[in-house]
Amino acid sequence: MSARMRSDGKKSGFAEPSQGTICRAKQSRKLIHFRGTRQHTEEFRMDTLILGNARRSVPGFLLVLLILSSAAVQGADSQQPVRARNVVLIIGDAGGLSALHAGSLYHHNKPNGLFIQSLPHIALMDTSASDVWVTDSAAGVTALVTGQKTNNGVLSQANDAVRGKKDGTVLKTILEYAEERGLSTGVMTNVPVTDATAAGCYAHTNDRGNTAEIVKQFLAPRFGDGVDVLIGAGRQNVIMAADALDIDLKAELQKRGYGFFRKEEDVLASRGRVVGVFPTMDFDLPAQVQHAITTLSQNPRGYFLMVECDVHTDKLKLGLDHVAVLDRIVREVVERVGEDTLVIFGADHSFDIRVRGGKPGQPMLDGDQPAASGEPPKPFIRVDNGHSGEHVLVAAKGPGAERVRGFIANSDLFGIMMAAFGWAPAETKQEVSSR
């Protein structure tokens, strides 16, 4: 398998020119081989101890036990932890415990009916930002993908940033670590690709609303050759931002080896690096995720994929329907990937939704519970339109999932993913470049 050379003399990361198939293995994978223990059959003689004038024989099987015990200890010490070849991070935006519970009652008429709620390793995660207890999605994703908390409104810069006024220290994301090591990478969302959760994986800005800067940084990645698969909504916003930068977006993307599509079917028919930006949120995100895994899996060095599914319940039925979509994504990914892939579900923050009534067999959105005399009836599910600060669920399966346990901070998830890959972040900060 050979790599094409770009015009700048660097490897493009593609295999033989078959529509830009992703295969960025610049060198052979390092495989860890475990040495098995070999059993040897030996004959032991009776050893003799002379105690005073008495001759007493010590059975040879005691020596056998000592030898086997020593071998077992040496074998345990020599084993290495199993590492993940791939990591898939699935973020439910506003997908806190209360939203998951309401979604389970609404769709399955029972608690704990979601696939997410069956994953074997779980933790409760604090979601606070650096400057406030209740995070927004910008500070939330920054903590998840860089390992450091920052201020609300800031994307993948440290808390020395001042939103809209002053850049802070750039924080390298796990996606950028993956790019630096030659893995393939993907970012997918059912909201605009320049919105906070998606953009925080590949861009660094003191203001999440600076769409033009986010587009600019996508086209000029700091590490590797940039995100290989970018899928989401917000096409009009992206094109307007490119126009403001005086950039011919389609030509620029094609120059970098991307297909640039606005239709779902065109993305699903693609075989290489792709940017699919759709006009609306109304597209089949689970199908796009499955196609992305097919594309990214072509790289023998592995991949990192972040999938965001927005489940804000300010529009209650839409939010609960998105909980079902999110659960389908998690289930299909877990069932699809092999034992070499760590799958982690988590929420960037919770949302103020509460189940206040109802019973089995009763539609959750159609009824009201009795209220005190003189007060209007109260709906079974109550929503106050805003983020909330309680802990959220983290659930995982795959190599490294055993680290997901207890009470953790959102900034801990980065270290869990890095450890699963077997990477030690020698440097997680670097000064903001002039770019």
PyMOL commands that set and color helices and strands:
alter all, ss='L'
color gray80, all
select helices_A, chain A and resi 61-78+97-108+116-118+137-146+174-180+196-199+211-219+235-244+249-255+264-268+285-296+316-336+401-403+412-421
alter helices_A, ss='H'
color red, helices_A
select strands_A, chain A and resi 47-51+54-58+86-93+121-126+170-171+184-192+229-233+259-261+274-278+303-310+341-347+350-355+368-369+378-379+381-388+392-397+407-409+429-430
alter strands_A, ss='S'
color yellow, strands_A
deselect
rebuild
show_as cartoon
